[in-house]
């Protein structure tokens, strides 16, 4: 799939199609990790670790 990078204020924006977001479980306002590997931009969802009651205490 191809997508267009657009300008939004002083930033660039990439719109992620809903089918892709659902496939990797990304929701609105969630944080993602951006990295560059071998000249490629990688976008990975940040998985929040669930803590047990023992870990919290």
C-alpha positions in Angstrom: 0.0 0.0 0.0 1.2 3.5 -0.7 0.4 6.5 1.5 1.1 10.2 1.2 3.1 12.2 3.8 1.3 15.5 4.5 2.2 18.7 6.4 0.4 19.5 9.6 1.7 22.6 11.3 5.5 22.2 11.6 5.3 18.4 11.4 4.8 15.8 8.8 1.9 13.4 9.1 1.3 9.8 7.9 -2.3 8.6 8.0 -2.5 5.0 9.0 -5.5 3.2 7.4 -7.9 1.7 9.9 -7.4 -1.8 8.7 -3.6 -1.5 9.4 -4.2 0.1 12.8 -6.6 -2.7 13.8 -4.2 -5.3 12.6 -1.5 -4.1 14.9 -3.9 -2.9 17.7 -3.1 0.8 17.5 -5.8 3.1 18.7 -6.2 6.9 18.7 -3.9 8.8 21.0 -1.8 5.8 21.9 2.0 6.1 21.8 4.2 4.4 19.2 7.9 3.9 19.0 9.6 5.4 16.0 13.0 4.1 14.9 15.2 3.9 11.8 16.8 0.6 10.8 18.9 0.4 7.6 17.3 3.5 6.2 13.7 2.4 6.9 11.3 4.1 9.2 9.8 1.6 11.6 6.6 2.4 13.6 5.9 -0.1 16.5 3.1 0.1 19.0 4.2 0.5 22.6 2.9 -2.5 24.6 2.1 -1.5 28.1 3.1 -4.1 30.6 0.4 -5.3 32.9 1.6 -5.4 36.5 0.4 -7.9 39.1 -0.6 -6.9 42.6 2.6 -8.4 43.9 4.7 -6.3 41.6 2.9 -3.1 42.6 3.4 -3.8 46.3 
